Amino acid sequence: MMTKKKFTPSSDVDQKQLLNDKVEKARKNNFEDDHVRRGTPNGAQGE
């Protein structure tokens, strides 16, 4: 698998990058929904 060879140094980095991308997309897609759900001024900033 060439993809596996790309992330040989650390599979942790790949997971972190994937999670980061997922979170970023989720924030952009469910920004309003999340904000309304929490109902707080810094609900979007809840890390």
C-alpha distance matrix in Angstrom:
0.0 3.8 5.4 5.4 6.7 9.1 10.6 11.1 14.9 15.4 13.8 17.4 17.5 14.8 16.9 20.0 19.1 18.1 21.4 23.3 22.3 23.1 26.4 27.3 26.8 28.7 31.4 31.8 31.7 33.8 35.8 39.1 38.4 37.5 40.5 42.9 41.5 42.2 45.3 45.2 45.5 42.4 40.5 37.7 37.6 37.1 34.2
3.8 0.0 3.8 5.4 5.0 6.4 9.1 10.1 13.6 14.7 13.6 17.1 16.4 13.9 16.6 19.3 17.8 17.4 20.9 22.3 21.1 22.5 25.7 26.1 25.8 28.1 30.5 30.7 31.0 33.3 35.0 38.4 38.1 37.2 40.0 42.5 41.4 42.0 44.9 44.7 44.6 41.5 39.8 36.9 36.6 36.5 33.5
5.4 3.8 0.0 3.8 5.4 5.2 6.9 9.0 12.2 12.5 10.9 14.2 13.4 10.4 13.1 15.7 14.2 13.6 17.1 18.6 17.4 18.8 22.0 22.5 22.2 24.4 26.9 27.2 27.5 29.7 31.4 34.8 34.5 33.4 36.2 38.8 37.7 38.2 41.2 40.9 40.9 37.8 36.1 33.1 32.9 32.8 29.8
5.4 5.4 3.8 0.0 3.8 5.3 5.4 6.4 9.9 10.1 8.5 12.2 12.2 9.9 12.2 15.2 14.5 14.2 17.3 19.1 18.6 19.8 22.7 23.7 23.8 25.6 28.1 28.9 29.2 31.0 32.7 36.2 35.6 34.3 37.1 39.8 38.3 38.6 41.8 41.4 41.5 38.2 36.5 33.8 33.3 32.8 29.7
6.7 5.0 5.4 3.8 0.0 3.8 5.5 5.2 8.8 10.4 10.1 13.7 13.2 11.6 14.6 17.0 16.1 16.5 19.7 21.0 20.6 22.3 25.0 25.7 26.0 28.2 30.3 31.0 31.6 33.6 35.0 38.6 38.3 36.9 39.6 42.4 41.1 41.3 44.3 43.7 43.5 40.2 38.7 36.0 35.2 34.9 31.6
9.1 6.4 5.2 5.3 3.8 0.0 3.8 5.7 8.2 9.5 9.5 12.6 11.1 9.4 12.9 14.7 13.3 14.1 17.4 18.2 17.7 19.8 22.4 22.7 23.2 25.6 27.5 28.0 28.9 31.1 32.2 35.8 35.8 34.5 36.9 39.8 38.8 38.9 41.8 41.0 40.7 37.3 36.1 33.1 32.3 32.4 29.1
10.6 9.1 6.9 5.4 5.5 3.8 0.0 3.8 5.7 6.0 5.8 8.8 7.8 6.5 9.9 11.7 11.1 12.1 15.0 16.0 16.2 18.1 20.4 21.1 22.0 24.1 25.8 26.8 27.8 29.6 30.7 34.3 34.2 32.5 34.9 37.9 36.7 36.5 39.5 38.7 38.5 35.0 33.7 31.0 30.0 29.7 26.4
11.1 10.1 9.0 6.4 5.2 5.7 3.8 0.0 3.8 5.5 6.7 9.9 9.7 9.5 12.4 14.2 14.2 15.4 17.9 19.1 19.7 21.4 23.6 24.5 25.6 27.4 29.2 30.4 31.4 33.0 34.0 37.7 37.5 35.6 38.1 41.0 39.6 39.3 42.4 41.4 41.3 37.8 36.5 34.0 32.7 32.3 28.8
14.9 13.6 12.2 9.9 8.8 8.2 5.7 3.8 0.0 3.8 6.9 8.8 8.3 9.6 12.4 13.3 13.6 15.6 17.7 18.4 19.6 21.6 23.2 24.1 25.7 27.4 28.8 30.1 31.6 32.9 33.6 37.4 37.3 35.2 37.4 40.5 39.2 38.5 41.5 40.2 39.9 36.3 35.4 32.9 31.3 30.8 27.2
15.4 14.7 12.5 10.1 10.4 9.5 6.0 5.5 3.8 0.0 3.8 5.1 5.5 7.1 9.1 10.2 11.3 13.0 14.7 15.7 17.3 18.9 20.3 21.6 23.3 24.7 26.1 27.8 29.1 30.2 30.9 34.6 34.4 32.1 34.4 37.4 35.9 35.3 38.4 37.1 37.0 33.4 32.3 30.0 28.4 27.7 24.1
13.8 13.6 10.9 8.5 10.1 9.5 5.8 6.7 6.9 3.8 0.0 3.8 5.3 5.1 6.4 8.6 9.9 10.6 12.3 14.2 15.4 16.5 18.3 19.9 21.2 22.3 24.1 25.9 26.8 27.8 29.0 32.6 32.0 29.9 32.5 35.3 33.7 33.3 36.5 35.6 35.8 32.3 30.8 28.5 27.4 26.5 23.0
17.4 17.1 14.2 12.2 13.7 12.6 8.8 9.9 8.8 5.1 3.8 0.0 3.8 5.4 5.1 6.1 8.5 9.8 10.4 12.1 14.1 15.1 16.2 18.1 19.8 20.7 22.1 24.2 25.3 26.0 26.8 30.5 29.9 27.5 29.9 32.9 31.2 30.5 33.7 32.6 32.8 29.2 27.8 25.7 24.3 23.2 19.6
17.5 16.4 13.4 12.2 13.2 11.1 7.8 9.7 8.3 5.5 5.3 3.8 0.0 3.8 5.4 5.0 6.0 8.4 9.7 10.3 12.1 13.9 15.1 16.2 18.1 19.6 20.7 22.4 23.9 25.0 25.5 29.3 29.2 26.9 29.1 32.2 30.9 30.2 33.2 32.0 31.7 28.1 27.1 24.6 23.1 22.7 19.1
14.8 13.9 10.4 9.9 11.6 9.4 6.5 9.5 9.6 7.1 5.1 5.4 3.8 0.0 3.8 5.4 5.1 6.1 8.5 9.8 10.6 12.1 14.1 15.2 16.4 18.0 19.7 21.2 22.2 23.6 24.6 28.3 28.0 26.1 28.6 31.5 30.2 30.0 33.0 32.2 32.1 28.7 27.3 24.7 23.7 23.3 20.0
16.9 16.6 13.1 12.2 14.6 12.9 9.9 12.4 12.4 9.1 6.4 5.1 5.4 3.8 0.0 3.8 5.4 5.0 6.0 8.4 9.8 10.3 12.0 14.0 15.2 16.1 17.9 19.9 20.6 21.5 22.7 26.3 25.6 23.5 26.2 29.0 27.4 27.1 30.4 29.7 30.0 26.6 24.8 22.5 21.7 20.8 17.6
20.0 19.3 15.7 15.2 17.0 14.7 11.7 14.2 13.3 10.2 8.6 6.1 5.0 5.4 3.8 0.0 3.8 5.4 5.1 6.0 8.6 9.7 10.4 12.1 14.1 15.0 16.1 18.2 19.6 20.3 20.9 24.6 24.3 22.0 24.2 27.3 25.9 25.3 28.3 27.3 27.2 23.7 22.4 20.0 18.8 18.1 14.7
19.1 17.8 14.2 14.5 16.1 13.3 11.1 14.2 13.6 11.3 9.9 8.5 6.0 5.1 5.4 3.8 0.0 3.8 5.4 5.0 6.2 8.5 9.8 10.5 12.2 14.0 15.2 16.6 18.1 19.5 20.0 23.8 23.9 21.9 24.1 27.3 26.3 26.0 28.8 27.8 27.5 24.1 22.8 20.0 19.1 19.1 16.0
18.1 17.4 13.6 14.2 16.5 14.1 12.1 15.4 15.6 13.0 10.6 9.8 8.4 6.1 5.0 5.4 3.8 0.0 3.8 5.4 5.2 6.1 8.6 9.8 10.6 12.1 14.1 15.4 16.2 17.6 18.8 22.4 22.1 20.5 23.1 25.9 24.8 24.9 27.8 27.4 27.4 24.3 22.5 19.7 19.4 19.2 16.4
21.4 20.9 17.1 17.3 19.7 17.4 15.0 17.9 17.7 14.7 12.3 10.4 9.7 8.5 6.0 5.1 5.4 3.8 0.0 3.8 5.4 4.9 6.0 8.4 9.8 10.2 11.9 14.1 15.0 15.6 16.7 20.3 19.7 17.7 20.3 23.1 21.7 21.6 24.7 24.1 24.4 21.2 19.2 16.8 16.4 15.7 13.0
23.3 22.3 18.6 19.1 21.0 18.2 16.0 19.1 18.4 15.7 14.2 12.1 10.3 9.8 8.4 6.0 5.0 5.4 3.8 0.0 3.8 5.4 5.1 6.1 8.6 9.8 10.4 12.3 14.1 15.0 15.3 19.0 19.2 17.1 19.1 22.3 21.5 21.1 23.8 22.8 22.6 19.3 17.9 15.0 14.3 14.5 11.7
22.3 21.1 17.4 18.6 20.6 17.7 16.2 19.7 19.6 17.3 15.4 14.1 12.1 10.6 9.8 8.6 6.2 5.2 5.4 3.8 0.0 3.8 5.5 5.1 6.1 8.4 9.8 10.6 12.1 13.8 14.5 18.2 18.5 17.1 19.3 22.3 21.8 21.9 24.5 24.0 23.6 20.7 19.1 15.9 16.0 16.6 14.4
23.1 22.5 18.8 19.8 22.3 19.8 18.1 21.4 21.6 18.9 16.5 15.1 13.9 12.1 10.3 9.7 8.5 6.1 4.9 5.4 3.8 0.0 3.8 5.5 5.2 6.0 8.5 10.0 10.3 11.5 13.0 16.5 16.1 14.8 17.5 20.1 19.2 19.7 22.5 22.4 22.7 19.9 17.7 14.9 15.5 15.5 13.7
26.4 25.7 22.0 22.7 25.0 22.4 20.4 23.6 23.2 20.3 18.3 16.2 15.1 14.1 12.0 10.4 9.8 8.6 6.0 5.1 5.5 3.8 0.0 3.8 5.5 5.0 6.0 8.6 9.7 10.0 10.7 14.3 14.2 12.2 14.6 17.5 16.6 16.6 19.4 19.0 19.1 16.2 14.2 11.3 11.8 11.8 10.1
27.3 26.1 22.5 23.7 25.7 22.7 21.1 24.5 24.1 21.6 19.9 18.1 16.2 15.2 14.0 12.1 10.5 9.8 8.4 6.1 5.1 5.5 3.8 0.0 3.8 5.4 5.1 6.3 8.6 9.9 9.8 13.6 14.4 12.8 14.6 17.8 17.7 17.8 19.9 19.4 18.8 16.2 14.7 11.2 11.8 12.9 11.7
26.8 25.8 22.2 23.8 26.0 23.2 22.0 25.6 25.7 23.3 21.2 19.8 18.1 16.4 15.2 14.1 12.2 10.6 9.8 8.6 6.1 5.2 5.5 3.8 0.0 3.8 5.4 5.2 6.0 8.2 9.3 12.8 13.2 12.6 14.8 17.4 17.4 18.3 20.4 20.5 20.3 18.1 16.2 12.9 14.3 15.3 14.6
28.7 28.1 24.4 25.6 28.2 25.6 24.1 27.4 27.4 24.7 22.3 20.7 19.6 18.0 16.1 15.0 14.0 12.1 10.2 9.8 8.4 6.0 5.0 5.4 3.8 0.0 3.8 5.5 5.0 5.5 7.3 10.6 10.2 9.3 12.1 14.5 14.0 15.0 17.4 17.9 18.3 16.2 13.7 10.8 12.8 13.1 12.9
31.4 30.5 26.9 28.1 30.3 27.5 25.8 29.2 28.8 26.1 24.1 22.1 20.7 19.7 17.9 16.1 15.2 14.1 11.9 10.4 9.8 8.5 6.0 5.1 5.4 3.8 0.0 3.8 5.6 5.3 4.9 8.6 9.4 7.9 9.7 12.7 12.9 13.3 15.2 15.2 15.0 12.9 10.9 7.6 9.6 10.8 11.0
31.8 30.7 27.2 28.9 31.0 28.0 26.8 30.4 30.1 27.8 25.9 24.2 22.4 21.2 19.9 18.2 16.6 15.4 14.1 12.3 10.6 10.0 8.6 6.3 5.2 5.5 3.8 0.0 3.8 5.8 5.2 8.4 10.0 9.9 11.2 13.8 14.8 15.7 17.0 17.2 16.6 15.1 13.4 10.0 12.3 14.1 14.5
31.7 31.0 27.5 29.2 31.6 28.9 27.8 31.4 31.6 29.1 26.8 25.3 23.9 22.2 20.6 19.6 18.1 16.2 15.0 14.1 12.1 10.3 9.7 8.6 6.0 5.0 5.6 3.8 0.0 3.8 5.7 7.9 8.4 9.3 11.4 13.1 13.7 15.5 17.0 18.0 18.1 17.0 14.7 11.8 14.6 15.8 16.4
33.8 33.3 29.7 31.0 33.6 31.1 29.6 33.0 32.9 30.2 27.8 26.0 25.0 23.6 21.5 20.3 19.5 17.6 15.6 15.0 13.8 11.5 10.0 9.9 8.2 5.5 5.3 5.8 3.8 0.0 3.8 5.6 5.0 5.6 8.2 9.7 10.0 11.9 13.6 14.9 15.5 14.5 11.8 9.6 12.8 13.4 14.6
35.8 35.0 31.4 32.7 35.0 32.2 30.7 34.0 33.6 30.9 29.0 26.8 25.5 24.6 22.7 20.9 20.0 18.8 16.7 15.3 14.5 13.0 10.7 9.8 9.3 7.3 4.9 5.2 5.7 3.8 0.0 3.8 5.5 5.3 6.0 8.6 9.8 10.8 11.9 12.5 12.4 11.5 9.4 6.8 10.2 11.6 13.3
39.1 38.4 34.8 36.2 38.6 35.8 34.3 37.7 37.4 34.6 32.6 30.5 29.3 28.3 26.3 24.6 23.8 22.4 20.3 19.0 18.2 16.5 14.3 13.6 12.8 10.6 8.6 8.4 7.9 5.6 3.8 0.0 3.8 5.4 5.0 6.1 8.3 10.0 10.2 11.6 11.8 12.1 10.0 8.6 12.3 13.7 16.0
38.4 38.1 34.5 35.6 38.3 35.8 34.2 37.5 37.3 34.4 32.0 29.9 29.2 28.0 25.6 24.3 23.9 22.1 19.7 19.2 18.5 16.1 14.2 14.4 13.2 10.2 9.4 10.0 8.4 5.0 5.5 3.8 0.0 3.8 5.5 5.2 6.0 8.7 9.7 12.0 13.3 13.4 10.5 9.8 13.5 13.8 16.1
37.5 37.2 33.4 34.3 36.9 34.5 32.5 35.6 35.2 32.1 29.9 27.5 26.9 26.1 23.5 22.0 21.9 20.5 17.7 17.1 17.1 14.8 12.2 12.8 12.6 9.3 7.9 9.9 9.3 5.6 5.3 5.4 3.8 0.0 3.8 5.5 4.9 6.2 8.3 9.7 11.2 10.6 7.2 6.8 10.3 10.1 12.4
40.5 40.0 36.2 37.1 39.6 36.9 34.9 38.1 37.4 34.4 32.5 29.9 29.1 28.6 26.2 24.2 24.1 23.1 20.3 19.1 19.3 17.5 14.6 14.6 14.8 12.1 9.7 11.2 11.4 8.2 6.0 5.0 5.5 3.8 0.0 3.8 5.4 5.4 5.8 6.9 7.9 8.2 5.5 5.8 9.4 10.0 13.1
42.9 42.5 38.8 39.8 42.4 39.8 37.9 41.0 40.5 37.4 35.3 32.9 32.2 31.5 29.0 27.3 27.3 25.9 23.1 22.3 22.3 20.1 17.5 17.8 17.4 14.5 12.7 13.8 13.1 9.7 8.6 6.1 5.2 5.5 3.8 0.0 3.8 5.6 4.9 7.8 9.8 11.0 8.5 9.6 13.0 13.2 16.3
41.5 41.4 37.7 38.3 41.1 38.8 36.7 39.6 39.2 35.9 33.7 31.2 30.9 30.2 27.4 25.9 26.3 24.8 21.7 21.5 21.8 19.2 16.6 17.7 17.4 14.0 12.9 14.8 13.7 10.0 9.8 8.3 6.0 4.9 5.4 3.8 0.0 3.8 5.6 8.5 11.3 11.8 8.5 10.0 13.2 12.2 15.2
42.2 42.0 38.2 38.6 41.3 38.9 36.5 39.3 38.5 35.3 33.3 30.5 30.2 30.0 27.1 25.3 26.0 24.9 21.6 21.1 21.9 19.7 16.6 17.8 18.3 15.0 13.3 15.7 15.5 11.9 10.8 10.0 8.7 6.2 5.4 5.6 3.8 0.0 3.8 5.4 8.6 8.8 5.7 8.4 10.8 9.6 12.9
45.3 44.9 41.2 41.8 44.3 41.8 39.5 42.4 41.5 38.4 36.5 33.7 33.2 33.0 30.4 28.3 28.8 27.8 24.7 23.8 24.5 22.5 19.4 19.9 20.4 17.4 15.2 17.0 17.0 13.6 11.9 10.2 9.7 8.3 5.8 4.9 5.6 3.8 0.0 3.8 6.9 8.7 6.9 9.7 12.1 11.8 15.4
45.2 44.7 40.9 41.4 43.7 41.0 38.7 41.4 40.2 37.1 35.6 32.6 32.0 32.2 29.7 27.3 27.8 27.4 24.1 22.8 24.0 22.4 19.0 19.4 20.5 17.9 15.2 17.2 18.0 14.9 12.5 11.6 12.0 9.7 6.9 7.8 8.5 5.4 3.8 0.0 3.8 5.5 4.9 8.3 9.7 9.7 13.4
45.5 44.6 40.9 41.5 43.5 40.7 38.5 41.3 39.9 37.0 35.8 32.8 31.7 32.1 30.0 27.2 27.5 27.4 24.4 22.6 23.6 22.7 19.1 18.8 20.3 18.3 15.0 16.6 18.1 15.5 12.4 11.8 13.3 11.2 7.9 9.8 11.3 8.6 6.9 3.8 0.0 3.8 5.7 7.8 8.7 10.0 13.6
42.4 41.5 37.8 38.2 40.2 37.3 35.0 37.8 36.3 33.4 32.3 29.2 28.1 28.7 26.6 23.7 24.1 24.3 21.2 19.3 20.7 19.9 16.2 16.2 18.1 16.2 12.9 15.1 17.0 14.5 11.5 12.1 13.4 10.6 8.2 11.0 11.8 8.8 8.7 5.5 3.8 0.0 3.8 5.4 5.1 6.5 9.9
40.5 39.8 36.1 36.5 38.7 36.1 33.7 36.5 35.4 32.3 30.8 27.8 27.1 27.3 24.8 22.4 22.8 22.5 19.2 17.9 19.1 17.7 14.2 14.7 16.2 13.7 10.9 13.4 14.7 11.8 9.4 10.0 10.5 7.2 5.5 8.5 8.5 5.7 6.9 4.9 5.7 3.8 0.0 3.8 5.3 5.3 9.0
37.7 36.9 33.1 33.8 36.0 33.1 31.0 34.0 32.9 30.0 28.5 25.7 24.6 24.7 22.5 20.0 20.0 19.7 16.8 15.0 15.9 14.9 11.3 11.2 12.9 10.8 7.6 10.0 11.8 9.6 6.8 8.6 9.8 6.8 5.8 9.6 10.0 8.4 9.7 8.3 7.8 5.4 3.8 0.0 3.8 5.6 8.2
37.6 36.6 32.9 33.3 35.2 32.3 30.0 32.7 31.3 28.4 27.4 24.3 23.1 23.7 21.7 18.8 19.1 19.4 16.4 14.3 16.0 15.5 11.8 11.8 14.3 12.8 9.6 12.3 14.6 12.8 10.2 12.3 13.5 10.3 9.4 13.0 13.2 10.8 12.1 9.7 8.7 5.1 5.3 3.8 0.0 3.8 5.9
37.1 36.5 32.8 32.8 34.9 32.4 29.7 32.3 30.8 27.7 26.5 23.2 22.7 23.3 20.8 18.1 19.1 19.2 15.7 14.5 16.6 15.5 11.8 12.9 15.3 13.1 10.8 14.1 15.8 13.4 11.6 13.7 13.8 10.1 10.0 13.2 12.2 9.6 11.8 9.7 10.0 6.5 5.3 5.6 3.8 0.0 3.8
34.2 33.5 29.8 29.7 31.6 29.1 26.4 28.8 27.2 24.1 23.0 19.6 19.1 20.0 17.6 14.7 16.0 16.4 13.0 11.7 14.4 13.7 10.1 11.7 14.6 12.9 11.0 14.5 16.4 14.6 13.3 16.0 16.1 12.4 13.1 16.3 15.2 12.9 15.4 13.4 13.6 9.9 9.0 8.2 5.9 3.8 0.0
